[in-house]
């Protein structure tokens, strides 16, 4: 019997037909060999060479496989595994990423930290708003049922080999120092343009460089409201995408411009190639790259920790809102 308060006590109830529906609907790469776990096998500890994927990653948190580089950056920086994040936390990352692109920029980890802090949620983790009065979204559901026992396994090549599994005894990141530097103009703009965290149409996810589920290589996705052009920024203000005034369209890519999906692919974390037999250790360059990435992220994290422990100064301009 499942114990839904414990990540290692939840067992999958998704069947083969359900798995195939997710594979077909969300274009899960066959190269990742999606399979159901054996009966009474929890999502963690992982089966060798596999990682667990909750189905709500797709139809609530709005992510697809391959994952985005920004999501991977957020998880590596906070030293938490994809499987450990609950659906609310991942939905906030995706919304932030889309909202940032709605303003015409690539998402920034420092601004994300100014809005959110890592927090425990039972055996899982989430991202908690630092200041409810300075929030980059206007609404998020408070309840999602039946997600802990709906999961399947894919090859772990969709996440970095060095992605950390956060232990319960690990301390949460400290509060940000008052002189923490981030783009305050974009921070303010995200608050001003705040929208709802909800399930988004695939069209919007393609526009926001999250999804590659797009069948028109010579066209790029566009939106209209009451027959007038609408951008991502305006779309996020909508309470629902069911209105008759809301219309999804496509516009032909100008001659000489790259196909739109090539731009999307640049934002995605590349699925690793299967390792050749006898080369499980990886090439020298790959090992160096792994070590450098970990060192860079940990150095950035420790710089925040060290600053947070310094005595507060008397006055500072543009401080991060207090809790």
C-alpha positions as MATLAB code, in Angstrom:
seq = 'XXXXXXXXXXXXXXXXXXXXXXXXXXXXXXXXXXXXXXXXXXXXXXXXXXXXXXXXXXXXXXXXXXXXXXXXXXXXXXXXXXXXXXXXXXXXXXXXXXXXXXXXXXXXXXXXXXXXXXXXXXXXXXXXXXXXXXXXXXXXXXXXXXXXXXXXXXXXXXXXXXXXXXXXXXXXXXXXXXXXXXXXXXXXXXXXXXXXXXXXXXXXXXXXXXXXXXXXXXXXXXXXXXXXXXXXXXXXXXXXXXXXXXXXXXXXXXXXXXXXXXXXXXXXXXXXXXXXXXXXXXXXXXXXXXXXXXXXXXXXXXXXXXXXXXXXXXXXXXXXXXX';
ca = [
       0.000    0.000    0.000;
       1.304    3.440   -0.933;
       2.433    5.945    1.672;
       1.898    9.259   -0.104;
       3.781   11.247    2.507;
       7.051    9.534    1.580;
       8.716    9.674   -1.827;
       9.966    6.097   -1.409;
       6.559    4.877   -0.252;
       4.542    5.876   -3.334;
       3.920    3.224   -5.974;
       2.821    3.797   -9.538;
      -0.753    3.064  -10.677;
      -0.339    4.262  -14.282;
      -1.017    1.452  -16.779;
       0.426    0.729  -20.220;
      -2.395    2.519  -22.039;
      -1.848    5.568  -19.871;
       1.891    5.536  -20.529;
       1.316    5.283  -24.273;
      -1.063    8.254  -24.098;
       1.659   10.393  -22.514;
       4.236    9.194  -25.052;
       1.944   10.089  -27.952;
       0.474   13.322  -26.545;
       3.715   14.869  -25.346;
       6.068   13.430  -27.986;
       8.305   11.764  -25.406;
      11.439   10.666  -27.322;
      11.488    6.916  -27.952;
      15.276    7.095  -27.527;
      14.686    7.632  -23.789;
      12.955    4.241  -23.589;
       9.985    5.219  -21.389;
       8.711    2.264  -19.344;
       6.559    1.608  -16.317;
       8.346    0.600  -13.110;
       7.845   -2.891  -11.782;
       4.947   -3.405   -9.402;
       5.481   -1.982   -5.904;
       8.664   -0.222   -7.002;
       8.904    3.410   -5.827;
      10.190    6.234   -8.008;
      13.280    6.417   -5.784;
      15.798    4.782   -5.312;
      16.255    4.867   -9.087;
      16.556    1.799  -11.256;
      20.093    1.822  -12.685;
      20.295    3.999  -15.790;
      16.782    5.380  -15.265;
      15.181    8.426  -13.673;
      11.582    8.889  -12.571;
       9.189   11.295  -14.281;
       5.864   12.301  -12.715;
       3.116   12.696  -15.312;
       2.186   16.102  -13.909;
       5.496   17.393  -15.233;
       3.690   17.620  -18.571;
       0.080   18.611  -18.008;
       0.466   20.895  -15.021;
       4.079   22.011  -14.747;
       4.096   22.560  -18.541;
       7.531   21.074  -19.227;
       8.448   18.650  -21.997;
      11.315   16.320  -22.797;
      13.972   17.466  -23.538;
      13.962   19.822  -20.530;
      15.074   23.435  -20.798;
      18.570   24.594  -19.974;
      17.165   27.102  -17.495;
      15.310   24.431  -15.512;
      18.491   22.357  -15.362;
      20.439   25.440  -14.200;
      17.916   26.126  -11.423;
      17.993   22.514  -10.193;
      21.790   22.263  -10.286;
      22.225   25.565   -8.473;
      19.851   24.523   -5.670;
      21.374   21.023   -5.599;
      18.051   19.245   -5.919;
      17.001   16.503   -8.337;
      14.186   16.864  -10.864;
      12.330   13.934   -9.262;
      12.444   15.638   -5.844;
      10.589   18.737   -7.026;
       6.835   18.832   -6.550;
       4.541   20.005   -9.334;
       3.968   23.478   -7.862;
       7.678   24.219   -7.701;
       8.305   23.148  -11.291;
       5.244   25.085  -12.497;
       6.695   28.249  -10.939;
       9.998   27.732  -12.754;
       8.216   27.221  -16.070;
       5.973   30.265  -15.553;
       9.001   32.393  -14.692;
      10.807   31.187  -17.799;
       7.817   31.941  -20.049;
       7.113   35.317  -18.430;
      10.741   36.371  -18.901;
      10.573   35.489  -22.589;
       7.330   37.419  -22.820;
       9.409   40.480  -21.927;
      11.890   39.619  -24.675;
      14.735   38.233  -22.536;
      16.248   34.897  -21.604;
      15.462   33.938  -17.974;
      17.969   34.953  -15.313;
      18.849   32.846  -12.265;
      19.586   35.869  -10.057;
      16.136   37.375  -10.656;
      14.598   33.948  -10.026;
      16.386   33.834   -6.664;
      15.087   37.306   -5.823;
      11.537   35.960   -6.211;
      11.870   32.409   -4.892;
      13.619   30.321   -2.261;
      13.913   26.539   -2.039;
      11.625   25.028    0.593;
      10.706   21.540    1.806;
       7.288   20.071    1.095;
       7.109   16.742    2.871;
       9.573   14.397    1.165;
       9.673   16.730   -1.824;
      10.843   20.284   -2.460;
       9.221   23.357   -3.926;
       9.983   27.033   -4.531;
       8.406   29.417   -2.067;
       7.764   33.097   -2.811;
      10.053   35.301   -0.724;
       7.567   38.172   -0.473;
       3.842   37.663   -1.179;
       3.525   41.384   -1.874;
       6.132   41.192   -4.647;
       5.090   38.177   -6.672;
       5.489   37.461  -10.387;
       2.217   35.522  -10.652;
      -1.369   36.339   -9.653;
      -2.805   32.870   -9.055;
      -1.815   29.223   -8.651;
      -4.008   26.305   -7.643;
      -3.517   25.084   -4.076;
      -4.363   21.443   -4.714;
      -3.293   18.804   -7.222;
      -4.533   15.291   -6.559;
      -3.112   11.949   -7.604;
       0.311   12.999   -8.847;
       2.555   11.081   -6.460;
       1.446    7.682   -7.775;
       1.464    8.543  -11.494;
       4.968    8.189  -12.859;
       7.139    6.259  -15.272;
      10.845    5.795  -15.966;
      13.048    7.134  -18.753;
      16.763    6.884  -19.450;
      18.644    9.218  -17.134;
      20.365   10.785  -20.160;
      17.707   13.533  -20.062;
      19.340   15.046  -16.946;
      23.013   15.700  -16.126;
      24.876   12.745  -14.671;
      25.988   14.965  -11.807;
      22.506   16.202  -10.834;
      22.405   16.069   -7.029;
      19.902   14.158   -4.898;
      19.298   16.472   -1.946;
      19.455   14.669    1.399;
      17.022   15.460    4.224;
      19.894   16.485    6.483;
      21.091   19.052    3.930;
      20.458   22.617    5.026;
      18.281   24.827    2.871;
      19.990   27.808    1.204;
      20.261   30.817    3.551;
      18.284   34.059    3.019;
      19.731   36.328    0.371;
      22.093   39.056    1.564;
      20.587   42.534    1.468;
      23.110   43.650   -1.134;
      22.318   40.746   -3.463;
      22.645   41.988   -7.036;
      20.006   41.305   -9.671;
      18.183   43.179  -12.425;
      15.663   45.253  -10.479;
      14.032   46.677  -13.599;
      13.136   43.237  -14.909;
      12.100   42.197  -11.402;
       9.630   45.114  -11.324;
       8.413   44.393  -14.863;
       7.659   40.766  -13.999;
       5.537   41.933  -11.057;
       3.735   44.448  -13.245;
       2.985   41.851  -15.930;
       2.164   39.028  -13.491;
      -0.253   36.386  -14.745;
      -1.801   33.088  -13.691;
       0.085   29.826  -13.333;
      -2.070   27.344  -15.186;
      -1.977   24.788  -17.973;
      -0.863   26.563  -21.149;
      -1.733   25.630  -24.742;
       1.060   23.881  -26.633;
       1.202   26.881  -28.942;
       2.317   29.126  -26.075;
       4.916   26.602  -24.915;
       6.408   26.526  -28.408;
       6.467   30.346  -28.492;
       8.167   30.337  -25.094;
      10.843   27.878  -26.274;
       9.687   25.110  -23.914;
       8.155   22.660  -26.389;
       9.161   21.300  -29.806;
       5.705   19.911  -30.576;
       5.324   21.905  -33.774;
       4.676   20.478  -37.239;
       5.177   23.541  -39.482;
       8.936   23.968  -40.072;
       8.501   26.983  -42.376;
       6.176   28.824  -39.989;
       6.406   30.186  -36.452;
       3.617   30.368  -33.837;
       1.673   33.600  -33.214;
      -1.368   34.625  -31.178;
      -4.343   36.873  -31.778;
      -6.985   38.407  -29.533;
     -10.120   39.679  -31.205;
      -8.252   39.475  -34.557;
      -5.371   41.639  -33.264;
      -1.813   40.388  -32.753;
      -1.000   39.316  -29.197;
       2.356   38.485  -27.638;
       3.294   36.160  -24.781;
       3.262   39.063  -22.339;
      -0.389   39.857  -23.086;
      -1.384   36.176  -23.176;
      -0.270   35.663  -19.578;
      -2.861   38.174  -18.386;
      -5.697   35.939  -19.610;
      -7.689   34.007  -17.022;
      -8.500   31.320  -19.569;
      -7.485   30.305  -23.061;
     -10.993   29.072  -23.910;
     -12.360   32.468  -24.992;
     -13.631   32.812  -28.570;
     -11.555   35.983  -28.943;
      -8.350   34.023  -28.347;
      -6.909   32.523  -31.507;
      -3.721   30.609  -32.239;
      -2.109   31.265  -35.596;
       1.099   30.699  -37.538;
       3.137   33.148  -39.606;
       5.545   32.200  -42.380;
       9.184   32.502  -41.361;
      10.882   35.344  -43.304;
      13.222   34.211  -46.043;
      16.732   33.755  -44.722;
      15.645   33.298  -41.076;
      16.347   29.951  -39.385;
      13.435   27.559  -38.781;
      11.722   28.432  -35.500;
      12.341   25.011  -33.963;
      16.091   25.506  -34.360;
      15.755   28.488  -31.990;
      13.750   26.358  -29.544;
      16.351   23.577  -29.626;
      19.073   26.043  -28.614;
      17.184   26.560  -25.340;
      16.869   22.842  -24.537;
      19.227   20.615  -22.567;
      20.673   18.149  -25.025;
      19.874   14.526  -24.276;
      23.157   12.711  -23.783;
      24.166   10.007  -26.217;
      24.277    6.468  -24.807;
      27.724    5.637  -23.522;
      29.658    3.046  -25.476;
      30.327   -0.269  -23.671;
      33.490   -0.013  -21.630;
      33.374    3.799  -21.632;
      31.061    4.411  -18.697;
      33.548    6.833  -17.266;
      33.122    9.185  -20.221;
      35.740   11.048  -22.218;
      38.332   13.275  -20.598;
      36.698   16.404  -22.028;
      33.258   15.353  -20.742;
      34.597   14.704  -17.253;
      36.352   18.073  -17.251;
      33.121   19.772  -18.398;
      31.126   18.095  -15.613;
      33.634   19.122  -12.967;
      33.807   22.699  -14.250;
      30.007   23.053  -14.326;
      29.695   21.772  -10.756;
      32.526   24.012   -9.553;
      30.981   27.098  -11.191;
      27.514   26.484   -9.730;
      28.829   25.670   -6.269;
      31.062   28.745   -6.293;
      28.029   30.859   -7.149;
      26.007   29.226   -4.364;
      28.740   29.708   -1.773;
      29.126   33.354   -2.737;
      25.472   33.800   -1.762;
      25.998   31.896    1.498;
      29.052   33.938    2.486;
      27.330   37.240    1.759;
      24.260   36.162    3.726;
      26.390   35.546    6.799;
      28.025   38.958    6.783;
      26.711   41.467    9.333;
      23.979   43.688    7.948;
      25.034   47.165    6.971;
      23.208   50.213    8.207;
      21.587   51.287    4.957;
      21.430   49.778    1.518;
      19.530   50.903   -1.516;
      17.422   48.522   -3.584;
      17.446   45.715   -1.022;
      15.639   42.435   -1.637;
      12.211   42.540    0.071;
      12.337   40.987    3.514;
      10.353   37.886    4.402;
];
